[in-house]
Amino acid sequence: MGEVWARCIRAAAILCTALIAVVGGTGCVHVYQPMSGLHGPVVVDIQAPNFEDLNLTVHCVPGDQLNRLETSTLCRKVGSLFENQGAKVHTIDTSAPVKDVFKDVFAEETEVDPDEPPPPLTDLTLELRTREVRETDDPISWFAYISTGTLLPAITEYTHTIDVVVRDGSGFLLARDTIEGRIVRRMGLGVWAGNKLLDVAWRDDADKVTGEDVANAELSADLYGQLSQLTFNAKMQWTVLQESTPATAEEVP
Amino acid sequence: MQIFVLFVLTLMATVKPDPAPGLFRTKTASAELDCEQLTVARANQERPGQIGEARPRGDYVDRRVVVCSERLISHGVRPVRDEAILSTLDARADEVASAAAALGPDLQSRTWLVETYYPSVQVASKVSFAAKNSLMEHGLTVSDRTPILGFGDLDVITRMPAEQAYPAACKRYYATGSLGEQDALLAVVSRDPRETILHAGLCSRGQWKWLR
C-alpha cells in the first residue's frame, strides 16, 4: 500500500514539474527599455487641448518594417492621439509625397491661380518612418534554455526606430528626432516564475513586468508622449516664425 | 544532481548583464540609465579596450553593444521643464548662438547682450551664461550688461500679448538708450510652459526679429 502511495506521489510530482515546465517554458516576460529619444522629459499633457484648430497631416511611410495595414493602424492611432488634443487630423499612409496626395484629394475643390503661389493645404505635417534596427536570438541563451529544462531564459530582442520629422505646410523643416526602443523577450520557467513571484510579493505597481501587454503599453505611452512634445515644440516654432514674416511685422505697433 | 547544479551555475556565469529591467534590475533603476545600441566597430571607437575587437574574418554570432551611462541627476529631482532645458543646455545654447552668428558681417562687430525670459531665475541665469559662452566661442564680443526698462514701460509691456511685447520692449530699449547703436540684444525665450525648446530673438537698433 505504501509503495503504491509512493508511486502516486512520484507520478504527481513528475506531472506537476512537467506542467510547470510547459507553462513556464512557454511563459514569456517582455520588458521594454527606452533608448534614445524615448525617455526625454515630456511636459505636455496628452489629454489636454494642445493643438486646437491646427490642421495636422500625419504621414506614415510604409517600408520594410511595416506593411500597408500596419502603417494604416499606426497612422490611425497617432491621428487619434492628436484629434484628442484638438487638432484637425488628416492621415496619409502611402509613400507618395504629401503634396502629391493633397493634389489628388483637393484637385476639384481648389482653384489654382497661376500667378499666386498655392496656399499651404495643412499647417503642419508629421512624418513617421519606422525601421527595425535589430532582431536577434541569442544562441547561447537558447542552448542554456533547452539544456536546463527552461530554468535559464532564452533571450530574443527587438530594437525599433522611428524617424519623426515635422514640417510646416510649405515643407519647411521645424523639428526632427529619432526615437528608439528596445523590447527584450525572456522565455523560460526560471525567469517567468521568478518575475511573477517578485511582482506578487515585492515590486511596486510601476515596476511590475509580468502581465498582459505591459511592455507594449509602456512603449506606446512613451511614444505618444514624445510625439506630442515634439509636435508641440514644432507648433511653437512655426508660430514664432510666422510672427517674423513681413506681413505680421508691419502690424506690430 | 550536483553536476546539473554546477552546469546551471556555469551557464549562468556566461549570461551578460543587461540594462533592461529584469530579475535583478527594476524599471526605476533601468530608467536611470541613458543607453544606446552600437555596432562593435563603433563601440570600440568610442570606448577603446572595453569591448573585444571583431575577428578579422567576422564573428560567429551577430554582436551588438548596448552602451549605458548613469544619469547625473535622477528623474524627479528637477521640474520636468527645467530638466528638459538643462539636460541639453550646451546644444541649445549653441543653436541659439549659431543663429545669431550667422546674421551677417554688420552684426559681427556689435557688442552682444543676452537676456533670458524663463520663469525660473536659476535656470534663466544658467541659460544666459551658456548662451554668452557660445557667442564668445563664435568669436562675438559679449557684455555682461543687462538692458533695463522703466517701471512704466514694464507695466505696459507685461500686459501685451507675446507677439507684441517683445518688439515693443525692443523699441523701448533703443528709445531709452538702454541699447545703443553698437549693441545687439540676443533674447532667449521660452514662450509657453508646455514647450521644451528655447526661441531666440534679436533686438538691434529698435528692430525686433525672431531668429528661431
Interface residues (C-beta under 8 A of the other chain):
Chain A: V29 V31 Y32 Q33 P34 M35 S36 H39 G40 P41 V42 V43 V44 D45 N50 V133 R134 T136 D138 P139 I140 S141 A144 S147 T148 L151 L152 I155 E157 T159 E180 R182 V184 R186 V191 G194 N195 L198 R203 A206 D207 V209 Q229 F232 N233 M236 Q237 T239 V240 L241 E243 S244 T248 A249 V252 P253
Chain B: F4 F7 V8 L11 M12 T14 V15 D18 P19 A20 P21 G22 L23 T26 K27 T28 S30 A31 D34 C35 E36 Q37 V61 D62 R64 V66 V80 R81 E83 A84 S87 E163 Q164 P167 A168 R191 D192 P193 R194 E195 T196 I197 H199 W208 K209 W210 R212
